[in-house]
Amino acid sequence: MEPEQVFVLRSGTLTQESAENLLVGNLSVADSWLVDNSRARHLPEHYQRFKSWVLEIEPDLGALDEFFEQVTELTPRQGMWFPRIEYITSVDSKQSQLVLRMRPAPPLESSIVLWSFSEPDPRLNPLVKGPDLSLGMQMRRAAQMHGADEAVLLTSQGYIVEGALTSLVWFRGDVLCAPGDDIDWIPSITRKEVFAIAESMGMQTRSETVKPADLVGLEIWALSSLHGIRTVESWVDLGGPVGPARHFEAFSKRMRILSASI
């Protein structure tokens, strides 16, 4: 696998640099997406989400559109890539930096095993991707110690929020379900895409406030910009089996159609 390349926006130009030269501070915003031989799903939406988060912190930052243009130009047109863009702020919040990490994509997976994280959702900023990214990775490592691939975050009352680094949806028959807006989850572009596909197919959708045990026997998916849809093959502490993946092929086919040249 090729090594990661790091680019920093300096004087309006993305310049390749060593990771050691990055601003020391906080990862305030991050976003990433899969590029498969010059094609990606909803790249403008990723840029817009990143921009909206950054402008909440630094409203006068005017370099974002030029930054996105250069990110697109620097993305290789051959092979599988998983770029990540970052907005880093200094500890005193007086400086900021826009960064591109051009990363080869890891192997893609179509299934996943879940485990419920043993404490209530510990994230400090659950509505923005970036500040809690390293914490999400730590929770995923905890899941791996329990024989799973991903940790499921729960509220203090035990209701499902989302995965540490994924969005969760499930089916009750042919009704697509997910946690509602009364629970804090990162606005997921892939989740939005899956709901749009369901509605285009004439399927019903709804939000639910549920605990893991309420999903026994149901078809469950974990969603991410890297893997797209992964079917949940088991949930370590669910209390019963998950259901078969009856809708996976139909949705996956439509997601492939929706990818566009960058």
C-alpha positions, 0 to 999 in steps of 0.5 A: 500500500502506498504511504499517506501524503500530507498537503497543507494550504499555505498562501492559497496553495496546497503544498506537500509537507511532512506530518511533523509540520502540521499545526499543533492543536485540535482536530476541529473538523474532518471529513472523508470519502471513497474515491474509486478510479476517479468516481465518488458518491456525493463529493459536493455534499462532503465539501458542503458539510465540511464548509458549514462546520468550519464556518461555525468556528471561523466565519470569515475563513474565505479559502475553503472553495479554493481548497476544495478545488485543489483537493479534487485536482490532487486526487489520483484518478486511478486506484482506490483512495480515501482522502481526508480533509482537516481543519486544525485549530491551535490550542489558543484558537488563534491559528488554523490550518487546512490539511489534506491527507491523501490516503490509499483506501483500506480493503472494503468490507460488506459485513460487520460485527457490532458490540454495545459500548459499555458506557453512555456516549462519551463524545464531547461534540457528537454533531461534528466529525473531527473533535471525537475522531480519536475517541471513536477509534479508541471505542472501536478498539474496545469493540475489537477486544470483545470480538467485534468490529464496531462499537455502538454508542448508547444514551444514558438510558440505553437507546441507540445513537450510532456506531463509533465511526458509522451510522446505523439503520435497520428494517422492520419488514420493508420499513427503513428505520433509524434514530431520530433527531431527538438523539445527537448523531453526526449528520451522515451523508450515506444515511441520507443517501440510503433514505433517499434510495428507499423513498425512490423505491416507494418504501416507507421510512421512519425514526425510532428510539430503541434499545439494542434488544428491540432489534433482535431478528431485524436486518441491520446495516452499518453505514459509512462513506468508506464501505457504503453499506455493511450488513450486520452479521451479528451483534455480540450482546444483542440478546439474539440473532440479527435478521437476513440481509434481504435489501442489501443487493437492491440498495448497493446496486443503486448506490453504485449508480449514484457515484459520479466522476470527480 
